[in-house]
Amino acid sequence: MLAPELNRAVESRFLRLSAGRYPAVKVTPGFEVLVRQSADGPLRDIGALSRGTRDQLYLALRFAVLDLVTEGFEPSPCLL
């Protein structure tokens, strides 16, 4: 199952991008993205995040998917 690996990869990247502000990210089987804003807080829909923070999260998600798809292969170029 890909979901746990994807969640770990997105969470790791977004944690760095957000300077630790969002300690948990979860992508549900229906591809809903949820974030936790504090260590003991609930998972919330990303609609409450600012547009810039959502953009950072989507960037982390894209790179996480790219990492999982190319795992074991030569790194793929990424055009931004």
Contacts in CASP RR format, 6 or more apart in sequence:
PFRMAT RR
TARGET T0000
AUTHOR 0000-0000-0000
METHOD contacts of the structure
MODEL  1
MLAPELNRAVESRFLRLSAGRYPAVKVTPGFEVLVRQSADGPLRDIGALS
RGTRDQLYLALRFAVLDLVTEGFEPSPCLL
2 68 0 8 1.000
3 27 0 8 1.000
3 29 0 8 1.000
5 68 0 8 1.000
6 27 0 8 1.000
6 64 0 8 1.000
6 65 0 8 1.000
6 68 0 8 1.000
7 25 0 8 1.000
7 26 0 8 1.000
7 27 0 8 1.000
9 64 0 8 1.000
9 67 0 8 1.000
9 68 0 8 1.000
10 25 0 8 1.000
10 27 0 8 1.000
10 57 0 8 1.000
10 60 0 8 1.000
10 61 0 8 1.000
10 64 0 8 1.000
11 23 0 8 1.000
11 24 0 8 1.000
11 25 0 8 1.000
12 64 0 8 1.000
13 60 0 8 1.000
13 63 0 8 1.000
13 64 0 8 1.000
14 22 0 8 1.000
14 25 0 8 1.000
14 35 0 8 1.000
14 56 0 8 1.000
14 57 0 8 1.000
14 60 0 8 1.000
15 22 0 8 1.000
15 23 0 8 1.000
17 56 0 8 1.000
17 57 0 8 1.000
17 59 0 8 1.000
17 60 0 8 1.000
18 53 0 8 1.000
18 56 0 8 1.000
21 37 0 8 1.000
22 35 0 8 1.000
22 36 0 8 1.000
22 37 0 8 1.000
22 53 0 8 1.000
22 57 0 8 1.000
23 36 0 8 1.000
23 38 0 8 1.000
23 39 0 8 1.000
24 35 0 8 1.000
24 36 0 8 1.000
24 43 0 8 1.000
25 33 0 8 1.000
25 34 0 8 1.000
25 35 0 8 1.000
25 36 0 8 1.000
25 57 0 8 1.000
25 60 0 8 1.000
26 33 0 8 1.000
26 34 0 8 1.000
26 35 0 8 1.000
26 43 0 8 1.000
27 33 0 8 1.000
27 34 0 8 1.000
27 61 0 8 1.000
28 34 0 8 1.000
32 45 0 8 1.000
33 46 0 8 1.000
33 57 0 8 1.000
33 61 0 8 1.000
34 43 0 8 1.000
34 44 0 8 1.000
34 45 0 8 1.000
34 46 0 8 1.000
35 43 0 8 1.000
35 44 0 8 1.000
35 46 0 8 1.000
35 49 0 8 1.000
35 57 0 8 1.000
36 42 0 8 1.000
36 43 0 8 1.000
36 44 0 8 1.000
37 44 0 8 1.000
46 54 0 8 1.000
46 57 0 8 1.000
47 54 0 8 1.000
49 57 0 8 1.000
63 78 0 8 1.000
66 76 0 8 1.000
66 78 0 8 1.000
69 76 0 8 1.000
70 76 0 8 1.000
END
